[in-house]
Amino acid sequence: MGGKSRTSVTKRQKEQARQQRRQNKEMRREQRAAEKEGRPQVEGEDPDIAGIVPGPQPHPFLTEEEIAEENDEQ
């Protein structure tokens, strides 16, 4: 009959571990929510895409003079 007692102790330990994980997860959620509220809200343009112009982009390695020479050759 001793085995039955051990099973319920193990089961109780597992349940306590689950509860602790749930509490930790809830605390992390609350922290993220608080951090998110504390961030300043930026209105207007997205900083990740600020300054990007649609269409062909300038060549990253050639100067404007070299680009003009290439256009003249074509």
Distance bins in CASP14 RR format, pairs under 12 A and 6 or more apart:
PFRMAT RR
TARGET T0000
AUTHOR 0000-0000-0000
RMODE 2
METHOD distances of the structure
MODEL  1
1 7 0 0 0 0 0 1 0 0 0 0 0
1 8 0 0 0 0 0 1 0 0 0 0 0
2 8 0 0 0 0 0 1 0 0 0 0 0
2 9 0 0 0 0 0 1 0 0 0 0 0
3 9 0 0 0 0 1 0 0 0 0 0 0
3 10 0 0 0 0 1 0 0 0 0 0 0
4 10 0 0 0 0 0 1 0 0 0 0 0
4 11 0 0 0 0 0 1 0 0 0 0 0
5 11 0 0 0 0 0 1 0 0 0 0 0
5 12 0 0 0 0 0 1 0 0 0 0 0
6 12 0 0 0 0 0 1 0 0 0 0 0
6 13 0 0 0 0 0 1 0 0 0 0 0
7 13 0 0 0 0 0 1 0 0 0 0 0
7 14 0 0 0 0 0 1 0 0 0 0 0
8 14 0 0 0 0 0 1 0 0 0 0 0
8 15 0 0 0 0 0 1 0 0 0 0 0
9 15 0 0 0 0 0 1 0 0 0 0 0
9 16 0 0 0 0 0 1 0 0 0 0 0
10 16 0 0 0 0 0 1 0 0 0 0 0
10 17 0 0 0 0 0 1 0 0 0 0 0
11 17 0 0 0 0 0 1 0 0 0 0 0
11 18 0 0 0 0 0 1 0 0 0 0 0
12 18 0 0 0 0 0 1 0 0 0 0 0
12 19 0 0 0 0 0 1 0 0 0 0 0
13 19 0 0 0 0 0 1 0 0 0 0 0
13 20 0 0 0 0 0 1 0 0 0 0 0
14 20 0 0 0 0 0 1 0 0 0 0 0
14 21 0 0 0 0 0 1 0 0 0 0 0
15 21 0 0 0 0 0 1 0 0 0 0 0
15 22 0 0 0 0 0 1 0 0 0 0 0
16 22 0 0 0 0 0 1 0 0 0 0 0
16 23 0 0 0 0 0 1 0 0 0 0 0
17 23 0 0 0 0 0 1 0 0 0 0 0
17 24 0 0 0 0 0 1 0 0 0 0 0
18 24 0 0 0 0 0 1 0 0 0 0 0
18 25 0 0 0 0 0 1 0 0 0 0 0
19 25 0 0 0 0 0 1 0 0 0 0 0
19 26 0 0 0 0 0 1 0 0 0 0 0
20 26 0 0 0 0 0 1 0 0 0 0 0
20 27 0 0 0 0 0 1 0 0 0 0 0
21 27 0 0 0 0 0 1 0 0 0 0 0
21 28 0 0 0 0 0 1 0 0 0 0 0
22 28 0 0 0 0 0 1 0 0 0 0 0
22 29 0 0 0 0 0 1 0 0 0 0 0
23 29 0 0 0 0 0 1 0 0 0 0 0
23 30 0 0 0 0 0 1 0 0 0 0 0
24 30 0 0 0 0 0 1 0 0 0 0 0
24 31 0 0 0 0 0 1 0 0 0 0 0
25 31 0 0 0 0 0 1 0 0 0 0 0
25 32 0 0 0 0 0 1 0 0 0 0 0
26 32 0 0 0 0 0 1 0 0 0 0 0
26 33 0 0 0 0 0 1 0 0 0 0 0
27 33 0 0 0 0 0 1 0 0 0 0 0
27 34 0 0 0 0 0 1 0 0 0 0 0
28 34 0 0 0 0 0 1 0 0 0 0 0
28 35 0 0 0 0 0 1 0 0 0 0 0
29 35 0 0 0 0 0 1 0 0 0 0 0
29 36 0 0 0 0 0 1 0 0 0 0 0
30 36 0 0 0 0 0 1 0 0 0 0 0
30 37 0 0 0 0 0 1 0 0 0 0 0
31 37 0 0 0 0 0 1 0 0 0 0 0
31 38 0 0 0 0 0 1 0 0 0 0 0
32 38 0 0 0 0 0 1 0 0 0 0 0
32 39 0 0 0 0 0 1 0 0 0 0 0
33 39 0 0 0 0 0 1 0 0 0 0 0
40 47 0 0 0 0 0 1 0 0 0 0 0
42 48 0 0 0 0 0 1 0 0 0 0 0
42 50 0 0 0 0 0 1 0 0 0 0 0
44 50 0 0 0 0 1 0 0 0 0 0 0
45 51 1 0 0 1 0 0 0 0 0 0 0
45 52 0 0 0 0 1 0 0 0 0 0 0
46 52 0 0 0 0 1 0 0 0 0 0 0
51 57 0 0 0 0 0 1 0 0 0 0 0
56 67 0 0 0 0 0 1 0 0 0 0 0
57 67 0 0 0 0 0 1 0 0 0 0 0
58 64 1 0 0 1 0 0 0 0 0 0 0
58 66 0 0 0 0 0 1 0 0 0 0 0
58 67 1 0 0 1 0 0 0 0 0 0 0
58 68 0 0 0 0 0 1 0 0 0 0 0
59 65 0 0 0 0 0 1 0 0 0 0 0
59 66 0 0 0 0 1 0 0 0 0 0 0
59 67 1 0 1 0 0 0 0 0 0 0 0
59 68 0 0 0 0 0 1 0 0 0 0 0
59 69 0 0 0 0 0 1 0 0 0 0 0
59 70 0 0 0 0 1 0 0 0 0 0 0
59 71 0 0 0 0 0 1 0 0 0 0 0
60 67 0 0 0 0 0 1 0 0 0 0 0
61 67 0 0 0 0 0 1 0 0 0 0 0
62 68 0 0 0 0 1 0 0 0 0 0 0
62 69 0 0 0 0 1 0 0 0 0 0 0
62 70 1 0 0 1 0 0 0 0 0 0 0
62 71 0 0 0 0 0 1 0 0 0 0 0
63 69 0 0 0 0 1 0 0 0 0 0 0
63 70 0 0 0 0 0 1 0 0 0 0 0
64 70 0 0 0 0 0 1 0 0 0 0 0
64 71 0 0 0 0 0 1 0 0 0 0 0
65 71 0 0 0 0 0 1 0 0 0 0 0
65 72 0 0 0 0 0 1 0 0 0 0 0
66 72 0 0 0 0 0 1 0 0 0 0 0
66 73 0 0 0 0 0 1 0 0 0 0 0
67 73 0 0 0 0 0 1 0 0 0 0 0
67 74 0 0 0 0 0 1 0 0 0 0 0
68 74 0 0 0 0 0 1 0 0 0 0 0
END
